[in-house]
Amino acid sequence: MEALYSRTHYWLVEHPTISQFEWKHGQNLGSSLLFPALSAFIYLSLILLAFRFSLLLPTLSSTTLRRITAVHSLILCLLSLIMVVGCSLAVLHQMPDWKWVFCFPANRTLPRGPLFFWANLFYLSKILELIDTLLIILSSSRSRRLTFLHVYHHATVPVICYLGISSVDSMSHVAVIGNASVHVIMYAYYFLCAMGKRPRWKRIVTNCQIFQFIFYFLCAVANIYHHLTTENGCSGFGHLCFNMIFNTSLLLLFLDFHSKNYANNVSKEREKKSLDRQK
């Protein structure tokens, strides 16, 4: 077990590519604001064009679409798992004390080292996740499945992640570990569905998504406390405030989605049980 941990720690934390990583504006892949902004613009434009000229879309058989979805979901599930483990080990490796977990010293923290390697990979993975929308558009049920929550979330998250790295947000690792953990469960669910084995825990996926926002807000309270009680404050505090507003909007949308999709199901189950008792 110790040998496994040492090997994992080397490949996910101590490897030169990871340990010596440094995020430099305009030099790394996607390290310019133009990259996420252009990605969001192209993403939204393609969605509009897809619905405006739906007859021009390629026709894929349900079997082919399921296979593509399965491969895509499996890749993102495994990638998310690696990011959770890698970023968690990076935090343990880099933190000088527990205060640092919630508050990077302002003006003294640079976006370098293992933690920001995983934050950068997390940011780039959000571009890969845009394929989710393509798969929905190519399916026959696109009008039913493509919601405002889905499009809003996918279009804005890459920009949010970019701003988090560029501002050296003290909560970057919280976002990576929290969101990637949820995506391990979510993409595992999508993978099983694509393989024809629909699990019965779809509701758990939505509950975990809601819980991650609550967890982020709790950590943000600790960040705000340290920012107000520390001489120089915490790094990236401005982005934290902006991100809290964004996460609040997502939380409200997820709660609305939860109530519309699961409250009705609960009431239907109660009515069914009531009818069964009357019989």
C-alpha positions in Angstrom: 0.0 0.0 0.0 2.8 2.4 0.9 4.5 1.6 -2.5 1.3 2.3 -4.3 0.9 5.7 -2.5 4.5 6.6 -3.3 4.1 5.8 -7.0 0.8 7.6 -7.2 2.2 10.6 -5.4 5.2 10.8 -7.8 3.1 10.6 -10.9 0.4 13.1 -9.7 2.5 15.5 -7.7 6.3 15.1 -7.9 6.7 14.5 -11.6 8.6 17.4 -13.1 5.8 18.3 -15.5 3.5 18.7 -12.6 5.8 20.0 -9.8 7.4 22.6 -12.0 4.2 23.8 -13.7 3.7 27.5 -13.9 0.7 29.2 -15.3 1.8 32.2 -17.5 -0.6 34.5 -19.2 -0.5 34.1 -23.0 2.0 31.2 -22.8 0.1 28.1 -21.6 -2.7 26.6 -23.6 -5.9 28.6 -23.0 -4.1 31.1 -20.8 -5.6 34.1 -22.6 -9.1 35.4 -21.8 -9.8 35.2 -25.6 -9.7 31.4 -25.4 -12.6 30.8 -23.0 -14.5 33.8 -24.4 -14.2 32.6 -28.0 -15.0 29.0 -26.9 -18.3 30.3 -25.3 -19.2 32.3 -28.4 -18.6 29.4 -30.7 -20.5 27.1 -28.4 -23.6 29.3 -28.2 -23.4 30.0 -32.0 -23.3 26.3 -32.9 -26.3 25.6 -30.6 -28.3 28.3 -32.4 -27.2 27.1 -35.8 -28.0 23.5 -34.9 -31.6 24.4 -34.0 -32.0 26.8 -36.9 -30.7 24.3 -39.5 -31.6 21.0 -37.7 -32.2 19.2 -41.0 -28.5 19.6 -41.9 -27.3 17.8 -38.9 -25.7 14.4 -39.5 -27.9 11.4 -38.7 -26.4 8.9 -36.3 -27.9 5.6 -35.3 -28.9 5.2 -31.7 -26.2 2.4 -31.3 -23.4 4.7 -32.7 -24.5 7.6 -30.5 -24.6 5.4 -27.4 -21.1 4.1 -28.1 -19.8 7.6 -28.6 -21.5 8.7 -25.4 -20.1 5.8 -23.5 -16.5 6.5 -24.6 -16.9 10.3 -23.8 -18.5 9.6 -20.4 -15.8 7.0 -19.5 -13.0 9.4 -20.4 -14.4 12.3 -18.3 -15.2 10.0 -15.4 -11.7 8.7 -15.2 -10.2 12.1 -15.9 -12.3 13.6 -13.1 -11.2 10.8 -10.7 -7.5 11.5 -11.5 -8.1 15.2 -10.9 -9.7 14.6 -7.5 -6.8 12.4 -6.4 -4.1 14.6 -7.9 -5.5 17.9 -6.6 -6.1 16.4 -3.1 -2.5 15.1 -3.0 -1.2 18.5 -4.2 -3.0 20.3 -1.4 -1.5 18.0 1.2 1.9 18.4 -0.4 1.9 22.2 -0.7 0.0 23.4 2.4 2.2 24.9 5.2 -0.8 25.0 7.6 -4.6 24.5 7.7 -5.2 28.3 7.2 -3.6 28.0 3.8 -6.3 25.5 2.7 -8.8 28.4 2.8 -6.6 31.4 2.3 -3.5 31.8 0.0 -1.5 34.8 1.2 -2.3 37.8 -1.0 0.5 39.2 -3.2 2.8 36.3 -2.2 1.1 33.3 -4.0 1.9 32.6 -7.7 0.0 30.2 -9.9 2.7 27.5 -9.9 3.2 24.0 -8.6 1.0 20.8 -8.6 -2.2 22.5 -7.3 -2.3 24.9 -10.2 -1.4 22.2 -12.7 -4.6 20.4 -11.7 -6.6 23.6 -11.6 -5.4 24.3 -15.2 -6.3 20.7 -16.3 -9.7 21.2 -14.7 -10.2 24.4 -16.7 -9.2 22.7 -20.0 -11.5 19.8 -19.2 -14.4 22.2 -19.3 -13.8 22.6 -23.0 -14.0 18.8 -23.4 -17.3 18.8 -21.5 -18.9 20.9 -24.2 -19.2 17.7 -26.2 -22.0 16.8 -23.8 -24.2 19.4 -25.7 -23.2 18.0 -29.1 -24.3 14.5 -28.1 -27.7 15.9 -26.8 -28.2 17.9 -30.1 -27.5 14.8 -32.2 -30.0 12.7 -30.2 -33.7 12.6 -31.1 -34.7 14.1 -27.7 -32.6 17.3 -27.9 -35.6 19.6 -27.5 -36.5 17.8 -24.2 -33.1 17.4 -22.7 -31.3 20.6 -23.7 -32.2 23.0 -20.9 -31.3 26.6 -20.0 -29.4 25.3 -17.0 -27.3 23.0 -19.2 -26.3 25.7 -21.7 -25.8 28.4 -19.1 -23.6 26.2 -17.1 -21.4 24.9 -19.9 -21.0 28.3 -21.6 -19.9 30.2 -18.5 -17.8 27.7 -16.5 -14.7 27.9 -18.7 -14.6 31.7 -18.3 -15.0 31.3 -14.5 -12.2 28.7 -14.3 -9.9 31.0 -16.3 -10.6 33.9 -14.1 -10.0 31.7 -11.0 -6.5 30.7 -12.2 -5.5 34.1 -13.4 -6.5 35.8 -10.2 -4.9 33.0 -8.1 -8.2 32.3 -6.3 -7.6 30.7 -2.9 -10.6 28.5 -3.4 -9.4 27.0 -6.7 -8.7 23.6 -5.2 -12.0 23.5 -3.5 -13.8 24.0 -6.8 -11.6 21.3 -8.5 -12.0 18.7 -5.9 -15.7 19.4 -5.3 -16.8 19.6 -8.9 -14.6 16.8 -10.2 -15.9 14.5 -7.4 -19.5 15.1 -8.5 -18.5 14.5 -12.1 -17.0 11.1 -11.2 -20.5 10.1 -10.1 -22.3 11.9 -12.9 -20.3 10.6 -15.8 -20.3 7.1 -14.3 -24.1 7.4 -14.4 -24.0 8.6 -18.1 -21.6 5.7 -19.0 -23.9 3.1 -17.5 -26.9 4.6 -19.2 -25.1 4.5 -22.6 -24.3 0.9 -21.9 -28.0 0.1 -21.4 -27.8 -0.3 -17.7 -29.7 2.7 -16.3 -29.0 3.0 -12.5 -31.7 3.9 -10.1 -29.6 6.6 -8.4 -30.2 9.5 -10.9 -31.5 11.7 -8.1 -28.3 11.2 -6.2 -26.4 12.9 -9.0 -28.5 16.0 -8.7 -28.3 15.9 -4.9 -24.5 15.8 -5.1 -24.5 18.7 -7.5 -26.5 20.7 -5.0 -24.3 19.6 -2.1 -21.1 20.8 -3.8 -22.5 24.4 -3.9 -23.3 24.2 -0.2 -19.9 22.9 0.6 -18.3 25.6 -1.5 -20.2 28.3 0.4 -19.1 26.9 3.8 -15.5 27.0 2.6 -16.1 30.5 1.3 -17.2 31.6 4.8 -13.8 30.4 6.1 -12.1 32.3 3.3 -14.0 35.5 4.1 -13.1 35.2 7.8 -9.4 34.8 7.1 -9.5 37.6 4.5 -11.0 40.1 7.0 -8.7 39.0 9.9 -5.4 38.7 8.0 -3.2 41.7 7.4 -2.9 41.4 3.6 -6.0 39.3 3.0 -6.5 36.3 0.8 -5.4 35.9 -2.8 -8.2 36.1 -5.4 -10.8 37.5 -3.0 -12.5 39.5 -5.8 -13.0 36.4 -7.9 -14.3 34.6 -4.9 -17.1 37.1 -4.5 -17.9 37.0 -8.2 -17.9 33.1 -8.1 -20.2 33.1 -5.1 -22.8 35.1 -7.2 -22.3 32.7 -10.1 -22.7 29.6 -7.9 -25.8 31.1 -6.2 -27.4 31.4 -9.7 -26.5 27.7 -10.4 -27.7 26.5 -7.1 -31.1 28.2 -7.6 -31.4 26.6 -11.1 -30.4 23.2 -9.7 -33.0 23.5 -6.9 -35.6 24.5 -9.5 -34.6 21.5 -11.7 -34.8 19.2 -8.6 -38.3 20.3 -7.6 -39.6 20.0 -11.1 -38.1 16.6 -11.8 -38.4 14.8 -8.4 -41.2 16.5 -6.5 -43.7 15.3 -9.2 -42.2 11.8 -9.1 -42.7 11.6 -5.3 -46.3 12.8 -5.5 -47.0 10.2 -8.3 -45.5 7.4 -6.2 -47.7 8.5 -3.2 -50.8 8.5 -5.4 -49.9 5.1 -6.8 -49.5 3.7 -3.3 -52.8 5.3 -2.2 -54.6 3.7 -5.1 -53.0 0.3 -4.4 -54.2 0.5 -0.8 -57.8 1.3 -1.9 -57.7 -1.7 -4.2 
